[in-house]
Amino acid sequence: MILVSIAIAASVGAVAWLIEARTRESFRQLDQDRTSTLVEQFRREFDREAADITRGVESVAASEAVLQMALDLSNGADSSAYVLAAGPFAATHHLDFLDLLTPDGTIISSAHWRARFGYKQRWFLEQSDSLPEKTFLKQVETPQGSVLGILYIRALKVRGANFYVIGGRRLDKALLQSLSTPAGMRVFIYSAPEQGDGEFLSSTSDTVDQSKLMPLIQQSVEEKKEISATVQWNKDEQEVFHAMPLPAFAGRAAAVLLVGNSLQQQLVLERHIDRIALLIAVGGVLLGVVVSAVVAARITHPLRELAAAAGEIGRGNWGIRVEPASHDEIGQLATAFNNMTNELTTQQERLLQAERVAAWRELARRLAHELKNPLFPLQITVENLLRAREGGPEQFEEVFRESTSTLLDEIANLKTIISRFSDFSKMPAPELQPVDLNDLILSVVKLFQGQLMREPNRIVPEMQLGKVPLIRADAALIRRVIENLVLNAIDAMPQGGKLIFLTAVADKYAVFDLTDTGTGLTPEECERLFTPYYTSKQHGTGLGLAIAQSVISDHQGKITVYSTKNTGTTFHIELPLWDEQEQLAANERE
């Protein structure tokens, strides 16, 4: 009774955990969708504001008054006569900022700070070789202090010199308050000046502990990319924030858009699920005392099926399905599991198809490259023969001997290339037999013992061979794979080092790790390492690891590589164990 009660409580807890996990995933997806919608809405409003600013600045630059001012100043007129010129233009086009500048950046007139007349403003000339084509964000100095603005620069060319019109508007709460913010969400803009403290602009009157948001903001500014993180305000309140850097004139983020999504509803729902799960568990324990057999059969059996099916999925059996035994939550979970496996199968097939196409394209490209190299000397040789034929017999005889030698060499080269390609494309099917993996490894180490222990660049083999049952493999093919990996490891350690051989068992697979302490590989090299004809060495055909992957795949196994540059590389191989029933059947056949 106690065991049954514990099993029922554990089953209910497992179901509750699964439901909570699915609930968290649903809320996460909802958060992403709502955040994306709000960010897109902000971008539309920002673009609309930017377009309005652009039209206003373009209109000012195209006005006859500004053109006449530029002509007068080019003729040596006194710029003090135009100190107030920017004000009316700013009012007409609803611009919070408007500066009219000479070609050297001297302010002719400033609508937002008249006292700046005569000051130099050369930041846009010094930070970039050309003017931006679109609006951008920048901290603008005003009599009241620095504020964040959306600016646009327009050059006006007069008599070979550029006068400049810089105009814009404040980026303030008005833009944020124009957004349709769903319940539970809020939007902030943090201005990020190069020096000093920034300022938070909020779509609501809420205040926040800015110190908890600063790590997220600093990371977004430094990495120049969108980042999400969960902020724990207190033990009962969490909020997911999405940070998006807003670029400035010279590429640095001038501000960061922060979209917050409260997790309060999710936490409340999870607590509610926990309470319900607790009640169900208590009821299940009481019910289990009375009808333990029925409840155990109804709950544990479907869960075991799901667990077994999940294990099969983990081992690569994508065709596994679970038959829904009921219409309750367990049945719904089984249906959801089947839908998930169907989607995984479809995605796996698409991925395999894409990988095959990409691999054959790369193979064809490399083969074409390999064949093209000897074809050019063949062409030159034939052309030399044709020219020699037009000369005397003695000249033709001499050229003929040299040319035939060249032709034979290049034809032999072509045969070698075609032979390598043929070897790769016609790998023999493995003859599967019970094989002792450790014995196979030891025989390979013995074969390379002299090469490994050669002074002064000695490579020390370290054997960490566990107790591994027989594997189902073709000994000759697997030995060829191990030899190829050992040769690669030796090439990777020209100054000597350590070569670690490790074997173990994981479920129904034998695991073999070969680790060297050599030069290592970059992530890009690891991704392409098994591509036919790709090699990171100065020598070799580039087919060794591609053949190794093909052999392991034919054995229903898996080979992967893990590497750190200047640290070392590990090749990880998994091969299926020899099944006892298969072994008995094989013995009977013998």
C-alpha positions in Angstrom: 0.0 0.0 0.0 2.8 2.4 0.9 4.7 1.7 -2.3 1.5 2.2 -4.3 0.7 5.5 -2.5 4.2 6.7 -3.1 4.0 5.7 -6.8 0.7 7.6 -7.2 2.1 10.7 -5.5 5.2 10.5 -7.6 3.2 10.1 -10.8 1.0 13.0 -10.0 4.1 15.1 -9.2 5.6 14.0 -12.6 2.5 15.0 -14.4 2.4 18.4 -12.5 6.0 19.0 -13.4 5.4 18.3 -17.0 2.3 20.6 -17.0 4.4 23.3 -15.3 7.1 22.8 -17.9 4.6 23.1 -20.7 3.1 26.1 -19.0 6.5 27.8 -18.7 7.1 27.1 -22.3 3.7 28.5 -23.3 4.3 31.7 -21.3 7.8 32.0 -22.7 6.4 31.8 -26.3 3.7 34.3 -25.4 6.3 36.6 -23.9 8.4 36.4 -27.1 5.3 37.1 -29.3 4.1 40.0 -27.2 7.7 41.4 -27.0 8.2 41.1 -30.7 4.9 42.8 -31.4 5.7 45.7 -29.0 9.2 46.1 -30.4 7.8 46.1 -33.9 5.3 48.7 -32.9 8.1 50.8 -31.4 10.1 50.6 -34.6 7.1 51.7 -36.6 6.5 54.7 -34.3 10.2 55.5 -34.3 10.4 55.2 -38.1 7.3 57.5 -38.4 8.9 60.1 -36.1 12.2 59.7 -38.0 10.5 60.2 -41.4 8.8 63.3 -40.1 12.1 64.7 -38.8 13.8 63.9 -42.1 11.1 65.8 -44.1 11.4 68.8 -41.8 15.2 69.0 -42.0 15.0 68.5 -45.8 12.4 71.2 -46.1 14.6 73.6 -44.0 17.7 72.8 -46.2 15.7 73.3 -49.4 14.2 76.7 -48.3 15.2 79.8 -50.2 16.0 81.6 -46.9 18.6 79.0 -45.9 20.0 79.0 -49.4 20.3 82.8 -49.5 21.9 82.7 -46.0 24.5 80.2 -47.3 25.2 82.4 -50.4 25.6 85.5 -48.3 28.0 83.8 -45.9 30.0 82.4 -48.8 30.3 86.1 -50.0 31.7 87.1 -46.6 28.5 88.4 -44.9 28.4 88.8 -41.1 27.0 85.5 -39.6 25.6 87.4 -36.6 22.8 88.6 -38.8 21.4 85.1 -38.8 21.6 84.3 -35.1 17.8 84.0 -34.9 17.3 82.3 -38.2 16.8 78.7 -36.9 14.0 79.5 -34.5 11.1 80.1 -37.0 12.2 77.0 -39.0 12.1 74.8 -35.9 8.7 76.1 -34.9 7.3 75.6 -38.4 8.5 72.0 -38.7 7.9 71.1 -35.0 11.6 70.4 -34.4 13.0 70.5 -30.8 16.5 71.0 -32.1 17.8 72.8 -35.1 21.3 74.0 -35.8 22.6 75.8 -38.9 26.3 75.4 -39.4 29.1 76.6 -41.6 31.4 74.2 -43.5 33.8 74.1 -40.6 31.1 73.2 -38.1 30.6 76.7 -36.6 27.1 77.3 -35.4 25.3 80.1 -37.3 22.1 79.7 -35.4 20.7 77.3 -32.8 17.0 77.1 -32.2 17.3 75.3 -28.9 20.3 77.2 -27.5 20.8 80.6 -28.9 23.9 81.2 -26.8 25.7 78.5 -28.8 26.1 81.0 -31.7 29.8 80.9 -32.9 30.6 77.6 -31.1 32.2 74.8 -33.0 30.2 71.6 -33.5 32.5 69.1 -35.4 31.5 65.7 -33.9 29.8 64.7 -37.1 32.8 65.7 -39.2 35.4 64.0 -37.0 33.7 60.7 -36.2 32.8 59.6 -39.7 34.0 60.1 -43.3 30.5 60.6 -44.6 27.2 61.8 -43.3 24.6 59.2 -42.3 21.7 58.7 -44.7 19.2 58.1 -42.0 18.2 59.5 -38.6 20.2 58.5 -35.6 20.2 59.0 -31.8 22.5 61.3 -29.9 22.8 63.1 -26.6 22.0 66.8 -27.3 23.3 69.6 -25.1 20.6 72.1 -24.1 20.5 74.9 -21.5 18.7 72.4 -19.2 21.2 69.7 -19.6 21.9 66.7 -21.9 18.8 65.1 -23.5 18.4 62.2 -25.9 17.4 63.2 -29.4 16.5 61.8 -32.8 18.7 63.8 -35.2 19.1 64.1 -39.0 21.9 65.9 -40.8 21.5 67.5 -44.2 24.4 69.0 -46.2 23.7 72.0 -48.4 26.4 72.5 -51.0 27.0 76.1 -52.0 29.9 77.2 -54.2 31.9 74.0 -53.5 31.5 74.1 -49.7 29.0 72.2 -47.5 26.8 74.1 -45.1 24.9 71.8 -42.6 21.4 71.6 -41.2 21.1 69.4 -38.1 17.6 69.0 -36.7 15.6 66.6 -34.6 13.2 66.0 -31.7 13.5 64.7 -28.2 13.1 61.0 -27.6 10.9 61.1 -24.5 7.9 59.5 -22.8 5.5 60.7 -25.4 6.8 58.1 -27.9 6.6 55.4 -25.3 3.1 56.4 -24.2 1.9 56.2 -27.8 2.5 52.5 -27.8 -0.3 50.0 -27.1 1.3 48.3 -24.1 -0.6 45.0 -23.0 -1.4 44.5 -19.4 1.6 43.2 -17.5 4.1 44.7 -19.8 6.0 48.0 -19.7 8.6 49.8 -21.8 11.7 51.8 -20.8 14.3 53.6 -22.7 17.7 54.0 -21.1 19.9 56.7 -22.5 23.5 55.5 -22.6 25.9 58.5 -22.7 29.6 57.9 -23.2 30.2 59.6 -19.9 28.1 60.1 -16.8 24.9 58.4 -15.7 22.1 57.6 -18.1 18.4 58.4 -17.7 15.4 56.0 -17.6 12.3 56.9 -19.7 9.2 54.9 -18.8 5.9 54.3 -20.5 4.3 54.3 -17.0 4.8 56.1 -13.7 6.4 53.0 -12.2 9.8 53.2 -10.7 12.4 50.5 -10.9 15.6 49.5 -9.1 17.9 50.6 -11.9 20.9 48.7 -10.4 19.3 45.4 -11.2 18.8 46.4 -14.9 22.3 47.8 -15.4 24.1 44.5 -16.0 21.6 43.7 -18.8 22.0 47.2 -20.3 25.8 47.2 -20.2 25.9 43.7 -21.8 23.6 44.8 -24.6 25.6 48.0 -25.2 29.0 46.3 -25.2 27.9 43.3 -27.4 25.7 45.5 -29.6 22.9 42.9 -29.8 19.5 42.1 -28.3 19.6 40.2 -25.0 16.9 38.8 -22.7 17.2 38.2 -19.0 14.9 37.5 -16.0 15.1 40.1 -13.2 14.2 39.0 -9.6 12.7 42.1 -7.9 11.9 40.1 -4.8 11.1 36.5 -3.8 7.5 36.9 -5.2 8.1 39.1 -8.2 10.0 38.4 -11.4 10.1 40.1 -14.7 11.6 39.1 -18.1 13.3 42.1 -19.8 14.3 42.2 -23.5 17.1 44.8 -24.2 17.6 46.1 -27.7 20.4 48.6 -28.3 19.5 51.7 -30.4 22.5 52.8 -32.5 24.0 56.3 -32.4 25.9 58.3 -35.0 29.2 56.4 -34.8 27.8 53.0 -34.2 27.9 52.9 -30.4 24.5 52.4 -28.7 23.1 55.8 -27.7 20.2 54.2 -25.9 18.7 50.8 -25.0 15.0 49.9 -25.4 13.8 47.7 -22.5 10.6 45.7 -22.8 9.5 44.2 -19.5 7.0 41.3 -19.2 5.8 40.4 -15.7 5.9 36.8 -14.7 3.3 37.3 -12.0 0.5 35.5 -13.9 2.9 32.6 -14.6 4.0 32.4 -11.0 0.4 32.5 -9.7 -0.6 29.8 -12.2 2.4 27.6 -11.2 1.4 28.0 -7.5 -2.1 27.1 -8.4 -0.9 24.0 -10.3 1.3 23.1 -7.3 -1.7 23.4 -5.0 -3.9 21.3 -7.3 -1.1 18.8 -7.7 -0.8 18.5 -3.9 -4.6 18.0 -3.5 -4.5 15.4 -6.3 -1.6 13.7 -4.7 -3.3 13.5 -1.3 -6.5 12.2 -3.0 -4.5 9.8 -5.1 -2.8 8.4 -2.0 -6.1 7.9 -0.3 -7.6 6.4 -3.4 -4.6 4.2 -3.9 -5.2 2.6 -0.5 -8.6 1.5 -1.8 -8.1 0.9 -5.5 -4.3 0.7 -5.7 -4.2 -1.8 -8.6 -6.6 0.2 -10.8 -4.9 3.6 -10.2 -1.4 2.1 -10.6 -2.4 0.5 -13.9 -4.1 3.7 -15.1 -1.3 6.2 -14.2 2.0 4.4 -14.1 1.6 2.4 -17.3 1.1 5.4 -19.7 3.9 7.3 -18.0 6.2 4.4 -18.4 5.3 4.2 -22.1 6.1 7.9 -22.4 9.4 7.5 -20.6 10.3 4.5 -22.7 9.3 6.4 -25.9 11.4 9.4 -24.8 14.3 7.1 -24.2 13.9 5.6 -27.7 13.8 9.2 -29.1 17.0 9.9 -27.3 18.6 6.8 -28.9 17.6 8.0 -32.4 14.4 5.9 -32.9 12.3 8.7 -34.5 9.5 6.3 -35.5 8.4 5.6 -31.9 4.8 6.5 -31.1 2.6 6.3 -27.9 -1.0 5.2 -28.2 -3.2 7.5 -26.1 -4.9 5.2 -23.6 -7.5 7.8 -22.4 -8.8 11.2 -23.0 -7.5 12.7 -19.7 -4.3 14.7 -19.1 -2.2 11.6 -19.7 -3.8 11.0 -23.0 -3.4 14.6 -24.0 0.3 14.4 -23.0 0.7 11.3 -25.2 -1.0 13.1 -28.1 1.3 16.0 -27.6 4.3 13.7 -27.5 3.2 12.0 -30.8 2.8 15.4 -32.4 6.3 16.4 -31.1 7.9 13.2 -32.5 6.1 13.7 -35.9 7.5 17.2 -36.1 11.0 16.0 -35.0 10.9 13.3 -37.7 9.9 15.8 -40.4 12.6 18.2 -39.3 15.2 15.4 -39.2 14.3 14.3 -42.7 14.6 17.8 -44.0 17.9 18.3 -42.2 19.3 15.1 -43.6 18.2 15.9 -47.1 19.8 19.4 -46.9 23.0 17.9 -45.5 23.2 15.3 -48.3 22.7 18.0 -50.9 25.3 20.3 -49.4 27.7 17.4 -49.0 27.4 16.3 -52.6 27.7 19.9 -53.8 30.9 20.3 -51.9 32.2 16.9 -53.1 31.4 17.9 -56.7 33.1 21.3 -56.3 36.2 19.7 -54.7 36.4 17.0 -57.4 36.1 19.6 -60.2 38.9 21.6 -58.6 41.1 18.5 -58.3 40.4 17.5 -61.9 41.0 21.0 -63.3 44.6 21.1 -62.0 46.0 18.3 -64.2 43.9 19.3 -67.2 45.7 22.5 -67.8 49.2 20.8 -68.3 47.5 18.3 -70.6 46.2 21.2 -72.7 49.5 22.9 -72.8 51.3 19.7 -73.8 48.9 19.0 -76.7 49.3 22.6 -77.9 53.1 22.1 -77.8 52.8 19.0 -79.9 50.8 20.8 -82.5 53.3 23.6 -82.7 56.2 21.1 -82.9 54.6 19.2 -85.7 54.7 22.3 -87.8 58.5 22.4 -87.3 61.1 20.0 -88.4 61.2 16.2 -87.5 64.1 16.6 -85.1 62.2 19.3 -83.1 59.0 17.2 -83.1 60.8 14.1 -81.9 62.4 16.0 -78.9 59.1 17.7 -78.0 57.2 14.4 -78.5 59.3 12.6 -75.9 58.9 15.4 -73.3 55.2 15.7 -74.0 54.4 12.1 -73.8 56.2 11.9 -70.4 54.1 14.9 -69.2 50.9 13.3 -70.6 51.6 10.1 -68.8 52.4 11.8 -65.5 49.2 13.9 -65.6 47.1 11.0 -66.7 48.5 9.0 -63.7 47.5 12.0 -61.5 44.0 11.9 -62.9 43.8 8.2 -62.2 44.9 8.8 -58.6 42.2 11.5 -58.1 39.5 9.3 -59.7 40.6 6.3 -57.6 40.4 8.4 -54.4 36.9 9.5 -55.3 35.9 6.0 -56.2 37.2 4.7 -52.9 35.1 7.2 -51.0 31.9 6.7 -53.1 32.1 2.8 -52.9 32.7 2.1 -49.3 32.1 -1.6 -48.6 29.2 -2.6 -46.4 30.4 -3.6 -43.0 30.5 -7.3 -42.1 29.2 -7.1 -38.6 30.7 -9.5 -36.0 31.3 -9.4 -32.3 34.4 -7.4 -31.7 36.4 -6.5 -28.6 36.9 -2.8 -28.9 39.7 -2.6 -26.2 41.7 -5.3 -28.1 41.3 -3.4 -31.3 42.6 -0.2 -29.7 45.5 -1.9 -28.1 46.5 -3.4 -31.4 46.5 0.0 -33.0 48.6 1.5 -30.2 51.1 -1.3 -30.6 51.3 -0.6 -34.3 52.1 3.1 -33.7 54.3 2.5 -30.6 57.5 3.3 -32.4 56.1 6.5 -34.0 54.6 7.7 -30.7 57.7 7.2 -28.6 60.1 8.8 -31.1 62.4 11.3 -29.5 62.6 14.3 -29.0 58.9 14.9 -29.8 57.6 12.0 -27.7 53.8 11.3 -27.5 52.8 9.4 -24.4 49.8 7.2 -24.8 47.5 7.1 -21.7 45.2 4.1 -21.6 41.9 4.6 -19.7 40.1 1.5 -21.0 37.0 0.5 -19.1 35.2 -2.9 -19.1 33.3 -2.8 -22.4 31.2 -5.7 -23.8 31.7 -6.9 -27.3 30.5 -4.4 -30.0 28.7 -5.1 -33.2 31.2 -4.0 -35.9 33.5 -4.8 -38.8 36.9 -5.0 -37.1 38.8 -4.0 -40.3 36.8 -0.9 -40.9 36.8 0.2 -37.3 40.5 -0.4 -37.0 40.9 1.8 -40.1 38.9 4.6 -38.4 41.0 4.4 -35.2 44.3 4.4 -37.2 43.2 7.5 -39.1 42.3 9.3 -35.8 45.7 8.3 -34.3 47.5 9.7 -37.4 45.6 12.9 -37.1 46.4 13.2 -33.4 50.1 12.7 -34.2 50.0 15.4 -36.8 48.3 17.7 -34.3 51.2 17.3 -31.8 54.4 18.1 -33.7 56.1 19.0 -30.4 54.9 15.9 -28.6 52.3 15.6 -25.9 49.8 13.1 -24.5 47.3 10.9 -26.3 44.4 9.6 -24.1 42.5 6.4 -25.1 39.2 6.1 -23.1 36.4 3.5 -23.4 33.2 3.2 -21.4 29.6 2.0 -21.8 26.6 4.3 -22.1 23.2 2.5 -22.3 23.4 0.1 -25.3 26.5 1.8 -26.8 30.2 1.5 -26.3 31.9 4.9 -26.0 35.4 5.6 -27.3 37.1 8.9 -26.7 40.5 9.8 -28.3 41.9 13.0 -26.8 45.1 14.8 -27.8 46.9 17.8 -26.3 47.7 19.3 -29.7 47.1 22.5 -31.5 43.3 22.2 -31.5 40.7 23.4 -33.9 38.5 26.5 -34.3 34.7 26.0 -34.2 34.6 26.7 -38.0 37.1 23.9 -38.6 35.1 21.5 -36.4 32.0 22.2 -38.4 33.7 21.4 -41.7 36.0 18.6 -40.4 33.9 15.7 -41.8 33.3 17.4 -45.2 34.8 15.3 -48.1 38.1 16.8 -49.4 38.3 19.3 -46.5 41.5 19.2 -44.6 43.1 21.5 -42.0 46.6 20.0 -42.7 49.2 20.9 -45.3 49.0 17.3 -46.6 46.4 14.6 -47.0 43.4 14.1 -49.3 40.7 15.4 -47.0 38.9 12.1 -47.2 40.1 10.3 -44.0 37.5 11.8 -41.6 34.7 11.7 -44.2 35.4 8.0 -44.6 35.5 7.6 -40.8 32.1 9.3 -40.5 30.7 7.1 -43.3 32.0 3.9 -41.6 30.6 4.9 -38.2 27.3 5.8 -39.7 27.1 2.4 -41.5 27.6 0.8 -38.0 24.5 2.8 -36.7 26.9 4.8 -34.5 27.9 8.4 -34.1 31.2 10.3 -34.3 31.6 13.9 -33.0 34.5 16.2 -32.4 35.1 18.6 -29.5 38.1 21.0 -29.6 39.6 24.1 -28.1 42.2 26.1 -30.0 45.8 25.6 -28.6 44.4 23.1 -26.0 43.5 19.9 -27.7 40.9 17.8 -29.5 38.6 14.9 -28.6 37.0 12.6 -31.0 33.9 10.9 -29.5 32.6 7.7 -31.0 29.5 5.6 -30.0 29.1 2.1 -31.4 26.2 -0.3 -30.6 26.9 -3.3 -28.4 26.6 -6.9 -29.7 23.1 -8.1 -28.8 23.1 -11.5 -27.1 20.2 -12.8 -29.2 22.1 -11.8 -32.4 25.2 -13.5 -31.0 23.3 -16.8 -30.4 21.8 -16.6 -33.8 25.2 -16.1 -35.3 26.6 -19.1 -33.4 23.8 -21.3 -34.6 24.5 -20.3 -38.2 28.1 -21.2 -37.7 
